[in-house]
Amino acid sequence: MATYIETHPTGNYHIHAEFSWSTEVEMGDLLYGLVRQIKPDLVFEDGAGMGHATYMLGKACLDNGKGKVVSCENNESYYQIAAGRVEGLPVDMQLQSTPCCPAVEDADFIFADGDNENRMKCFDRAKPGCVFVIHDTNEKALADFVRAKGGLVFNFGRGFGLIIK
Ligand SMILES: C[S@@+](CC[C@H](N)C(=O)[O-])C[C@H]1O[C@@H](n2cnc3c(N)ncnc32)[C@H](O)[C@@H]1O
């Protein structure tokens, strides 16, 4: 696992991740723990990238003995990598753009990690009661969005927001 140093207005911080823009290892651990605790029937991931979080979400559903993940990735190369690493897990990898995916509306748990505009649109489409985790709230627009929706912003690593819709 590599360590990357990123710069933010509040200072430099260290990121532990497989690739420079992969979800942090610790964020993956947190997602695993949340899904283990909440035991959702349907998890949706917006933006699989190379599948670090996808794997952790899928492993949590497997360990729960229930639930599955639908994960959208619109870049074919990344999709292939993510699909390869979640083989054997209850993960339905989809090569498509998040707005085209109806699973957003049925999910009990969403991890929003695609492009900024769609991360916010995912929340608008989520059903009431959905647990919504949005990544990269070190970006002010995303942090402002979470606060405007009554959620909590955690300024650690790249930052994340937590909202119950
Ligand atoms: C920050 S990376 C995701 C990292 C990943 N969740 C992980 O665990 O490492 C963002 C990803 O979202 C994808 N993406 C961007 N816009 C998207 C969209 N509209 N629909 C689906 N995927 C999208 C990008 O191709 C990129 O792979």
The ligand as a Tripos MOL2 file, in Angstrom:
@<TRIPOS>MOLECULE
LIG
   27    29     1     0     0
SMALL
NO_CHARGES

@<TRIPOS>ATOM
      1 C1        -12.3730    8.8410   -7.1070 C.3       1 LIG1
      2 S1        -12.5990    7.6100   -8.2800 S.3       1 LIG1
      3 C2        -13.4040    6.3270   -7.4030 C.3       1 LIG1
      4 C3        -12.5170    5.5720   -6.4470 C.3       1 LIG1
      5 C4        -13.1240    4.2900   -5.9780 C.3       1 LIG1
      6 N1        -14.4450    4.4360   -5.3650 N.3       1 LIG1
      7 C5        -12.1960    3.5200   -5.0440 C.2       1 LIG1
      8 O1        -12.7040    2.8610   -4.1270 O.co2     1 LIG1
      9 O2        -10.9890    3.5670   -5.2320 O.co2     1 LIG1
     10 C6        -13.9230    8.2290   -9.2490 C.3       1 LIG1
     11 C7        -14.3860    7.2680  -10.3300 C.3       1 LIG1
     12 O3        -15.6820    7.6660  -10.7800 O.3       1 LIG1
     13 C8        -15.7740    7.4140  -12.1540 C.3       1 LIG1
     14 N2        -16.8880    8.2490  -12.6520 N.ar      1 LIG1
     15 C9        -16.8800    9.5890  -12.8750 C.ar      1 LIG1
     16 N3        -18.0910    9.9780  -13.2900 N.ar      1 LIG1
     17 C10       -18.8970    8.8720  -13.3010 C.ar      1 LIG1
     18 C11       -20.2650    8.6440  -13.6400 C.ar      1 LIG1
     19 N4        -21.0450    9.6360  -14.0460 N.pl3     1 LIG1
     20 N5        -20.7410    7.3930  -13.5490 N.ar      1 LIG1
     21 C12       -19.9420    6.3710  -13.1320 C.ar      1 LIG1
     22 N6        -18.6420    6.5350  -12.8140 N.ar      1 LIG1
     23 C13       -18.1200    7.7660  -12.8960 C.ar      1 LIG1
     24 C14       -14.3890    7.7590  -12.6970 C.3       1 LIG1
     25 O4        -14.1320    7.1150  -13.9230 O.3       1 LIG1
     26 C15       -13.4940    7.2510  -11.5650 C.3       1 LIG1
     27 O5        -13.0560    5.9420  -11.8170 O.3       1 LIG1
@<TRIPOS>BOND
     1     1     2 1
     2     2     3 1
     3     2    10 1
     4     3     4 1
     5     4     5 1
     6     5     6 1
     7     5     7 1
     8     7     8 2
     9     7     9 1
    10    10    11 1
    11    11    12 1
    12    11    26 1
    13    12    13 1
    14    13    14 1
    15    13    24 1
    16    14    15 ar
    17    14    23 ar
    18    15    16 ar
    19    16    17 ar
    20    17    18 ar
    21    17    23 ar
    22    18    19 1
    23    18    20 ar
    24    20    21 ar
    25    21    22 ar
    26    22    23 ar
    27    24    25 1
    28    24    26 1
    29    26    27 1
@<TRIPOS>SUBSTRUCTURE
     1 LIG1         1 GROUP 0 **** ****
